[in-house]
Amino acid sequence: GQQVMQIPQYQHVQEGEDFTTYCNSSTTLSNIQWYKQRPGGHPVFLIQLVKSGEVKKQKRLTFQFGEAKKNSSLHITATQTTDVGTYFCAGRSGGYQKVTFGTGTKLQVIP
Amino acid sequence: GAVVSQHPSRVICKSGTSVKIECRSLDFQATTMFWYRQFPKQSLMLMATSNEGSKATYEQGVEKDKFLINHASLTLSTLTVTSAHPEDSSFYICSARALSGRDYSTDTQYFGPGTRLTVL
């Protein structure tokens, strides 16, 4: 079945440093979503990318969808302590409703 | 944004009992809801897709007789863990799909706060 891997699994950064997490799917995706889950909380939808090569920005967050629609990245510029949490990508293949969640990247920001 | 609630937020039960978890979309209609379970420090694993008025679609390896799903209305889906055992202890999260367009490429999933089940 479809597998979605993320790297790195964990990342500790100093506040103010940049952070990037990468998402790779074993199959071509029709779209990809990104979520953030704070410790003890539930996933919160961040964004959805649909087009090949698409780049979207949300303030300090930049999301990219690969040309082949098999990988994606999330880049955070100048991290803040409020960015702490686990970031998941979730890919959807074909016309299916379900998404497959990636393994997640846990971000820790050191003040 | 759209709000999804889950009840209860936390439940402790004895082995062999059944537990029902409710998932409600509070300010929108959800024709589709998803049930996930999440083990500590792990990703979300999709258990089943629940469509209003029809039988749920279960993922491979998920026992449909053990995890009963009912989606009786456009705002409510329930997951019943039957004859629960300690290995069923987990964080169960539902999400509801809010349509913003005619195809799945524009929809968004909104997650409930989750239910932590502990089976003694």
Interface residues (C-beta under 8 A of the other chain):
Chain A: G1 S30 N31 Q33 Y35 G41 H42 P43 V44 F45 Q48 V50 F88 R92 G95 Q97 K98 V99 T100 F101 G102 T103 G104 K106
Chain B: G1 T32 F34 Y36 K41 Q42 S43 L44 M45 L46 T49 E59 Q60 I93 S95 R97 Y104 S105 T106 T108 Q109 Y110 F111 G112 P113 G114
